[in-house]
Amino acid sequence: MITRLVAFACAVAAGISIAGPAGAEPREPEHLQVITVRVATAESTRGPIEAWTWNESSGRYVRTLGPIGAYVGSDGVGRASERTSRTPAGVFTVTEAFGRFRDPGTLLPYRRVGLSDWWVSDVRSAKYNTFQNCSPGARCGFDQSRSEQLGAVNAYGYSVVIDYNRAPVVRGAGSAFFLHVSEGKPTEGCVSIARRQLQSLLTWLRPDAAPLISIGIGEDAYAVLG
């Protein structure tokens, strides 16, 4: 998946249309759903989020949801790390979701989380940037004080996992990046939108559509659309 995704992104960056050469029949892309997050500058903390679905009859992506106002990291968008509150720029797969609330009806694998559910941000742990279940205070191979206790965070009522730094995992490159419920302010690096709008997005997402999220500055956010 990652190899094909990188090749796809490189082709777009090189100006190669996913629809194929002029006059050719439109070719269905591997990724039929795309979420775009666009900010005006690298320092911006707000911008529109839109959802796009591949339309076979027209041979192009059409906007399905949005534009919706979104917050990104308080340090803007660009190169992420464990030391900043910056949202990673790039194109990433979207493969799972979780939340403190019951499944809203998404087709993505969905995990309802509580106080024993963690996303590990301890860079010294072999479990860095993974989901783990561990009773509070127990020894489970990571420092809980350096990790996200998912069930204790109000913003994680609903969350979509952004597959940044997951395959392979690079320690220190940043962890726990999600599309989650907005608290009305910039985030620590995640993308956030209003709860009701996130519910709509969750019910739209389909694993068989191999959804992506593209986070970029200006028109870079739309390059993946061809």
ABEGO torsion letter per residue (X at the ends): XAAAAAAAAAAAAAGBBAAEBBGBBBBBBABABBBBBBBABAABABEBBBBBBBBAAAGBBBBABOBBBBBBBAAEBEBBBAABBBBBBEBBBBABBBBABBBAGBABBBBBBBAABBBBABAABAABGBBBBBBBGBBAGBBAAABBBAAABAAAABBBBBBBGAOBBBBGAEBGBBBBBBAGBBBAGBBBBBAAAAAAAAAABBAAAGBBBBBBBEAAAAAAAX
